[in-house]
Amino acid sequence: MKPEVTAFRWVPPFAQGYVRDLRVRWALEEAGIPYEAHLVDGATLRSEPYRAWQPFAQVPAYRDGEVTLFESGAIVLYLAGKSEALAPADEAGKARVTTWVIAALNSIEPHAQNFLQLGADATPEMQGQLEAMLTERLTGLSDWFGDKLYLEDRFTAADLIMTTVLRELVDSGVLARFPNLAAYRERCEARPAFGRAMEAQLKPFRENAPA
Ligand SMILES: N[C@@H](CCC(=O)N[C@@H](CS)C(=O)NCC(=O)O)C(=O)O
């Protein structure tokens, strides 16, 4: 069976281009694996059959006849195990890619999300703390990254996930304080596979926009 990825039929404009099925679509595009989007709405998400697939009633979920998965990071890592377009074939290289995928999702994304989501309504003191915690993580990443082009010696699934975490920080202006990370994010988003994945996410939103 062709791989199937769940995605929203429509979301409000602020979320368009940022829904996490983008990660899976991008990985599939990089790997050259054709797939089908299984578009869902809120009622489907909350339904019992969907929750059996994705316990938290979220997108994306994935299945391909061999596996049934959820969590964008896990799905991208699974695809990286199948395609050298997403990770080196050797065990050490694969392990490094896994490390950076987990680092993006576990060491950076929570601080980015706390800053963006909690920061808006927080007291100035709390805002400052959230920003300081995020800045500390971005400083660590930026210092380690230096003048590299990618986390490994070429584009991998680690860059794909890291880019999707960093791009959420563009509008806040925080990412621009780290020019090497800002340039890295732009370099990864310039990839044709990213463009195809983005267009694939946005097309149903245009087609299903409320009248
Ligand atoms: N950790 C999950 C997060 C998935 C997630 O946050 N999905 C959002 C869209 S980006 C969603 O479905 N939100 C609907 C909801 O939570 O009700 C993953 O990476 O797959």
The ligand as a Gaussian input file, in Angstrom:
#p B3LYP/6-31G(d) Opt

LIG

0 1
 N        4.365000      15.550000      19.095000
 C        3.394000      15.481000      18.037000
 C        2.641000      16.794000      17.992000
 C        1.569000      16.770000      16.948000
 C        0.787000      18.054000      16.982000
 O        1.035000      18.966000      17.811000
 N       -0.181000      18.126000      16.086000
 C       -1.036000      19.297000      16.048000
 C       -0.927000      20.007000      14.720000
 S        0.711000      20.633000      14.489000
 C       -2.472000      18.849000      16.186000
 O       -2.891000      17.855000      15.635000
 N       -3.243000      19.616000      16.954000
 C       -4.637000      19.336000      17.149000
 C       -4.923000      19.108000      18.586000
 O       -3.980000      18.927000      19.374000
 O       -6.116000      19.115000      18.908000
 C        4.090000      15.214000      16.695000
 O        5.182000      15.759000      16.516000
 O        3.544000      14.472000      15.865000

